[in-house]
Amino acid sequence: MDTKRLVIELEPHSVLTLSDSKGAGVQCLEGTVWITEENDRNDVVLESGASYQLAREGRALVQAMGAARIAVGPAPSAAGSSGKGLQLRAPRLQAVPA
């Protein structure tokens, strides 16, 4: 299966906003990130090697606790949810090859 992902390097303490991203997967490749989803009281912290599937409509914020590198894209286990409406918004992001 060919899954397309966007690999993003985050500067320390920078925030990535994901809009309409229910079903998308976020994988922490390096560093540590904190994820909070709109209308959800439970936040998630991912360390290198961990992943999380976004479960809520609306915005999700991914904050780098230090320098971090993440991959964002459709979650392989998401039946019927492709994250196809995924929209990324953030200042000073650099996409790098996976």
N, CA, C and O of each residue as an XYZ file, in Angstrom:
392
protein
N       0.842     -1.184      0.000
C       0.000      0.000      0.000
C       0.885      1.244      0.000
O       1.840      1.316      0.774
N       0.589      2.218     -0.847
C       1.346      3.446     -0.947
C       0.654      4.529     -0.131
O      -0.378      5.056     -0.547
N       1.212      4.863      1.023
C       0.626      5.868      1.886
C       1.457      7.139      1.784
O       2.668      7.105      2.002
N       0.827      8.245      1.460
C       1.541      9.510      1.347
C       1.542     10.206      2.699
O       0.505     10.347      3.348
N       2.745     10.641      3.113
C       2.903     11.354      4.375
C       3.727     12.608      4.125
O       4.541     12.670      3.203
N       3.499     13.584      4.952
C       4.290     14.802      4.917
C       5.183     14.790      6.141
O       4.693     14.700      7.267
N       6.481     14.880      5.933
C       7.433     14.926      7.035
C       7.768     16.385      7.304
O       8.122     17.134      6.393
N       7.650     16.776      8.565
C       7.790     18.183      8.947
C       8.782     18.300     10.093
O       8.696     17.561     11.073
N       9.719     19.225      9.969
C      10.631     19.545     11.062
C      10.056     20.734     11.810
O       9.745     21.764     11.211
N       9.917     20.589     13.119
C       9.385     21.653     13.966
C      10.503     22.237     14.820
O      11.273     21.504     15.440
N      10.582     23.546     14.845
C      11.543     24.218     15.707
C      11.070     24.108     17.150
O       9.878     23.913     17.387
N      11.970     24.227     18.113
C      11.561     24.138     19.517
C      10.398     25.080     19.833
O      10.437     26.267     19.511
N       9.377     24.533     20.462
C       8.192     25.253     20.948
C       7.283     25.784     19.838
O       6.349     26.535     20.119
N       7.540     25.409     18.588
C       6.648     25.849     17.512
C       5.373     25.007     17.529
O       5.351     23.894     18.055
N       4.312     25.563     16.941
C       2.999     24.908     16.941
C       2.529     24.717     15.503
O       2.561     25.647     14.697
N       2.097     23.509     15.198
C       1.518     23.172     13.907
C       0.016     23.026     14.111
O      -0.413     22.297     15.005
N      -0.791     23.706     13.298
C      -2.242     23.591     13.359
C      -2.719     22.691     12.242
O      -2.446     22.948     11.069
N      -3.433     21.630     12.602
C      -4.038     20.723     11.630
C      -5.531     20.981     11.646
O      -6.159     20.900     12.702
N      -6.114     21.291     10.494
C      -7.544     21.577     10.394
C      -8.257     20.442      9.671
O      -7.737     19.880      8.707
N      -9.459     20.111     10.151
C     -10.276     19.069      9.522
C      -9.454     17.812      9.283
O      -9.388     17.311      8.160
N      -8.838     17.314     10.320
C      -7.862     16.227     10.184
C      -8.278     14.931     10.882
O      -7.437     14.068     11.133
N      -9.561     14.788     11.194
C     -10.020     13.560     11.845
C      -9.596     12.351     11.009
O      -9.805     12.318      9.796
N      -8.999     11.361     11.674
C      -8.558     10.160     10.997
C      -7.116     10.201     10.536
O      -6.559      9.166     10.174
N      -6.499     11.373     10.540
C      -5.093     11.472     10.125
C      -4.201     10.898     11.215
O      -4.547     10.908     12.396
N      -3.060     10.403     10.797
C      -2.089      9.884     11.752
C      -0.950     10.861     11.929
O      -0.501     11.484     10.967
N      -0.478     10.999     13.172
C       0.692     11.813     13.482
C       1.715     10.874     14.101
O       1.440     10.228     15.113
N       2.893     10.797     13.496
C       3.962      9.961     14.032
C       5.126     10.856     14.414
O       5.563     11.695     13.626
N       5.619     10.675     15.617
C       6.777     11.436     16.078
C       8.029     10.667     15.671
O       8.274      9.563     16.157
N       8.810     11.253     14.784
C      10.020     10.609     14.284
C      11.234     10.933     15.137
O      12.118     10.094     15.305
N      11.283     12.140     15.673
C      12.378     12.587     16.539
C      11.831     13.601     17.523
O      10.945     14.382     17.175
N      12.341     13.605     18.742
C      11.937     14.576     19.746
C      10.652     14.177     20.455
O      10.294     13.000     20.517
N       9.967     15.183     20.986
C       8.718     14.987     21.730
C       7.737     16.062     21.308
O       8.103     17.233     21.201
N       6.475     15.668     21.063
C       5.427     16.627     20.713
C       4.211     16.423     21.612
O       3.951     15.328     22.111
N       3.490     17.500     21.795
C       2.272     17.516     22.596
C       1.125     17.801     21.632
O       1.178     18.771     20.875
N       0.085     16.960     21.655
C      -1.057     17.113     20.756
C      -2.312     17.391     21.572
O      -2.601     16.692     22.543
N      -3.052     18.414     21.172
C      -4.344     18.703     21.780
C      -5.361     18.876     20.658
O      -5.092     19.549     19.663
N      -6.533     18.261     20.826
C      -7.592     18.343     19.823
C      -8.741     19.195     20.345
O      -9.053     19.186     21.536
N      -9.360     19.925     19.433
C     -10.503     20.767     19.758
C     -11.612     19.922     20.383
O     -11.915     18.833     19.894
N     -12.216     20.419     21.456
C     -13.312     19.760     22.179
C     -12.914     18.424     22.793
O     -13.743     17.521     22.902
N     -11.667     18.294     23.188
C     -11.209     17.091     23.875
C     -10.336     17.518     25.049
O      -9.341     18.219     24.866
N     -10.702     17.103     26.234
C      -9.941     17.481     27.428
C      -8.646     16.698     27.582
O      -7.765     17.092     28.347
N      -8.531     15.605     26.866
C      -7.350     14.749     26.978
C      -6.311     15.119     25.935
O      -6.589     15.096     24.737
N      -5.125     15.457     26.388
C      -4.016     15.748     25.496
C      -3.143     14.502     25.384
O      -3.237     13.589     26.205
N      -2.301     14.476     24.369
C      -1.434     13.337     24.120
C      -0.004     13.843     23.968
O       0.231     14.860     23.315
N       0.942     13.142     24.564
C       2.363     13.448     24.376
C       2.986     12.268     23.659
O       2.890     11.127     24.110
N       3.632     12.561     22.526
C       4.306     11.522     21.748
C       5.804     11.724     21.826
O       6.310     12.830     21.636
N       6.504     10.639     22.107
C       7.956     10.650     22.047
C       8.381      9.937     20.772
O       7.558      9.314     20.101
N       9.636     10.026     20.443
C      10.162      9.441     19.215
C       9.714      7.989     19.062
O       9.871      7.176     19.974
N       9.149      7.678     17.885
C       8.680      6.336     17.578
C       7.202      6.105     17.840
O       6.644      5.117     17.362
N       6.553      6.994     18.589
C       5.134      6.834     18.919
C       4.261      7.501     17.868
O       4.699      8.416     17.171
N       3.012      7.031     17.762
C       2.077      7.633     16.813
C       0.694      7.741     17.450
O       0.397      7.108     18.463
N      -0.140      8.565     16.820
C      -1.483      8.833     17.332
C      -2.405      9.125     16.149
O      -2.017      9.809     15.202
N      -3.618      8.603     16.213
C      -4.619      8.892     15.186
C      -5.579      9.941     15.726
O      -6.199      9.742     16.771
N      -5.705     11.066     15.010
C      -6.593     12.145     15.434
C      -8.037     11.672     15.369
O      -8.458     11.049     14.395
N      -8.795     11.980     16.430
C     -10.141     11.424     16.576
C     -11.251     12.463     16.486
O     -12.425     12.095     16.459
N     -10.921     13.728     16.440
C     -11.935     14.784     16.505
C     -11.988     15.622     15.237
O     -10.981     15.823     14.559
N     -13.188     16.105     14.935
C     -13.349     17.122     13.885
C     -12.763     18.425     14.418
O     -12.560     18.566     15.624
N     -12.497     19.356     13.550
C     -11.986     20.660     13.975
C     -10.468     20.681     13.972
O      -9.815     19.945     13.233
N      -9.922     21.550     14.825
C      -8.473     21.756     14.841
C      -7.767     20.832     15.833
O      -8.316     20.441     16.863
N      -6.549     20.509     15.480
C      -5.632     19.835     16.398
C      -4.337     20.643     16.380
O      -3.890     21.091     15.324
N      -3.749     20.822     17.537
C      -2.487     21.539     17.654
C      -1.394     20.553     18.023
O      -1.563     19.734     18.927
N      -0.272     20.633     17.321
C       0.889     19.796     17.611
C       2.011     20.748     17.993
O       2.471     21.530     17.162
N       2.455     20.689     19.247
C       3.515     21.579     19.716
C       4.781     20.788     19.983
O       4.759     19.765     20.667
N       5.882     21.271     19.436
C       7.184     20.655     19.672
C       7.674     21.070     21.055
O       7.690     22.256     21.384
N       8.071     20.097     21.855
C       8.590     20.399     23.187
C      10.050     20.853     23.107
O      10.550     21.529     24.006
N      10.704     20.484     22.052
C      12.060     20.884     21.686
C      12.089     20.734     20.175
O      11.033     20.725     19.543
N      13.248     20.618     19.590
C      13.292     20.338     18.150
C      12.652     18.973     17.921
O      12.917     18.028     18.664
N      11.809     18.867     16.894
C      11.107     17.608     16.635
C      10.890     17.428     15.143
O      10.895     18.387     14.372
N      10.701     16.181     14.759
C      10.371     15.855     13.380
C       9.200     14.890     13.433
O       9.244     13.884     14.141
N       8.134     15.206     12.667
C       6.928     14.381     12.657
C       6.550     14.017     11.229
O       6.999     14.644     10.269
N       5.717     12.992     11.111
C       5.121     12.631      9.827
C       3.615     12.717     10.016
O       3.081     12.227     11.011
N       2.931     13.341      9.062
C       1.480     13.493      9.122
C       0.895     12.937      7.828
O       1.390     13.219      6.736
N      -0.157     12.150      7.965
C      -0.806     11.596      6.792
C      -1.913     10.652      7.194
O      -2.246     10.547      8.374
N      -2.481      9.970      6.231
C      -3.543      9.023      6.548
C      -3.027      7.944      7.491
O      -1.930      7.419      7.304
N      -3.820      7.618      8.501
C      -3.443      6.560      9.434
C      -3.711      5.212      8.780
O      -4.810      4.996      8.270
N      -2.747      4.300      8.778
C      -2.934      3.019      8.115
C      -4.111      2.219      8.668
O      -4.731      1.447      7.937
N      -4.421      2.396      9.947
C      -5.496      1.615     10.566
C      -6.851      2.307     10.499
O      -7.822      1.802     11.062
N      -6.940      3.453      9.822
C      -8.186      4.220      9.789
C      -9.121      3.670      8.727
O      -8.989      4.013      7.552
N     -10.049      2.837      9.114
C     -11.023      2.289      8.166
C     -12.027      3.363      7.799
O     -12.778      3.838      8.651
N     -12.040      3.743      6.538
C     -12.995      4.739      6.078
C     -12.602      6.169      6.371
O     -13.301      7.089      5.946
N     -11.501      6.395      7.086
C     -11.035      7.742      7.376
C      -9.669      7.926      6.752
O      -8.692      7.330      7.204
N      -9.593      8.736      5.731
C      -8.319      8.883      5.032
C      -7.584     10.151      5.401
O      -6.439     10.326      4.984
N      -8.188     11.041      6.162
C      -7.553     12.316      6.446
C      -7.429     13.151      5.189
O      -6.592     14.051      5.122
N      -8.271     12.858      4.169
C      -8.127     13.503      2.866
C      -8.353     15.001      2.902
O      -7.871     15.706      2.016
N      -9.076     15.521      3.907
C      -9.309     16.948      4.005
C      -8.256     17.659      4.825
O      -8.430     18.824      5.183
N      -7.172     16.979      5.124
C      -6.132     17.509      5.986
C      -5.590     18.831      5.464
O      -5.191     18.935      4.304
N      -5.580     19.834      6.324
C      -5.023     21.138      5.982
C      -4.009     21.510      7.046
O      -4.291     21.395      8.239
N      -2.830     21.954      6.626
C      -1.766     22.310      7.550
C      -1.589     23.814      7.579
O      -1.581     24.469      6.537
N      -1.447     24.360      8.782
C      -1.175     25.786      8.923
C      -0.162     25.971     10.050
O      -0.393     25.529     11.175
N       0.944     26.615      9.750
C       1.925     26.883     10.788
C       2.979     27.840     10.262
O       3.285     27.838      9.070
N       3.529     28.650     11.138
C       4.614     29.529     10.709
C       5.926     28.751     10.650
O       6.147     27.836     11.443
N       6.786     29.114      9.714
C       8.150     28.623      9.625
C       8.262     27.105      9.662
O       8.999     26.560     10.484
N       7.559     26.433      8.803
C       7.687     24.988      8.699
C       8.594     24.648      7.542
O       8.638     25.367      6.543
N       9.316     23.554      7.672
C      10.165     23.107      6.604
C       9.849     21.658      6.314
O      10.048     20.799      7.173
N       9.358     21.369      5.112
C       9.109     19.985      4.710
C      10.410     19.396      4.208
O      11.123     20.024      3.425
N      10.721     18.185      4.659
C      11.939     17.514      4.254
C      11.594     16.132      3.738
O      10.568     15.569      4.119
N      12.440     15.572      2.870
C      12.165     14.216      2.375
C      12.177     13.203      3.507
O      12.950     13.334      4.457
N      11.313     12.185      3.405
C      11.238     11.145      4.444
C      12.426     10.220      4.350
O      12.542      9.281      5.138
